[in-house]
Amino acid sequence: MNDYIPVATWIVLISLISALESYQGPSNRLTRYLLAQHQSASPPDGKIVVSHEIELVHIINVDELKQLMEVLVYIDEKWEDKSLKWEPAEFSNVTVTWLPEEALWVPDLIVFNMLEHKELLHSVRSPVKVHFNGSVVFSYPAIYTVMCPIRIAEFPFDSQTCELQIASWGYGEDKVLLRAMHKPFLTHYQKNEEWSLQKVDVVREHYDHEGITVSELRYVIAIVRKPFYYLVSLVLPSYLICALSIAGLFARFSTRHERQERFTLGVTAILSMAVLSLVVTEKVPHSSEDVPLLIVYMHFIVVMVTIATILTSTVMRVHARGFDGEFKSPPLWAQKLLCVRNRKAEFEEDSQGSVILKIHTAAEQWSEVARRMDYLLAAIFIIIISTPTSYLFYMCMTVDYTAAERDLLANRNETLT
């Protein structure tokens, strides 16, 4: 009878182990089964077709000075791995499970033109979804800061095109082939306050690197700037400063001494607009090839105020001719050009009905010529500075910069044709 005791003991132990395994559940058994037959350091056999998909969530920032774009995206990567197959009937009909990223082989895909990468799930367990037929889906959110060449010639009416260039770091196309599942989704896209989305597309390309053909996906993001803020904060103040300065430069004053204050007014206006131009200079890249449209406009305004200030001295000299003691009248051509009546004397009737003879002195005639020059030059300069300013506001008001973005959001989730 003693011979049956070890056998009974083994039967009891086996029963306990089976009961313990049953208590652990099918998911636990499936995880141990998959990790036992899968090697995280070894890729699947044969060519691996990785289906890649990006959902653009938000354009966080576009740094024109550093020529960078920062975006928040949701990424899905899908491939087949035969070592992760199982029979659902053996595990209580479980068809899907989730395994930790560090326990599996995942494609070494990176964004080649990125400068910074933030994994939002880095501090927590990032699960990988595994199907019973060996299909693996790895989904994760990320923030990428990528290089983006900025074209500044049309600032603030500029449009930019940035890319996310995704490829395998170590495998060639003969091992890892990238394929875009869809055009980039915009299901959860949140609008940017400064930029309007124009186009999101994906292009599959190939390139040679050290004799190896590499498969690459280029996600193209086209955006256009909303210029209204810059017109209100920079163009409008510059125009008002210039217009008020011109009005002050050519305003009528009572004495010659007050006229000399015009130079101070002109210099003050020039300095004010120089400060505003510094704001634009700090915003855009320092390029020697292109000058931003807004900088050209502000420099044009400064030049106009400078010319107006210089011409003020001419008006002052004309006004002073009446007080130089020579008592000469203005030239006849100047009076005709400025529509000044050449009157030496005229008869006027006073309040008592008496007729008096009023003699116009040379000083009065020169003063009238100077007054007409003030009006003429003020009108000319106001028209000159108002023309480009009106054109800038016309461009802003007549062009719908958000139309393309509205169309994109209205036709979300369009698949590749």
Helices and strands as residue ranges (DSSP letters): H 4-24, H 26-37, E 48-63, E 68-85, G 88-91, E 96-100, G 101-103, E 109-111, E 114-119, E 127-131, E 133-147, E 159-168, E 176-180, E 195-209, E 212-225, H 228-230, I 231-235, H 236-249, H 256-259, H 261-281, H 293-320, G 321-323, H 332-337, E 345-349, E 355-359, H 362-398, H 403-410
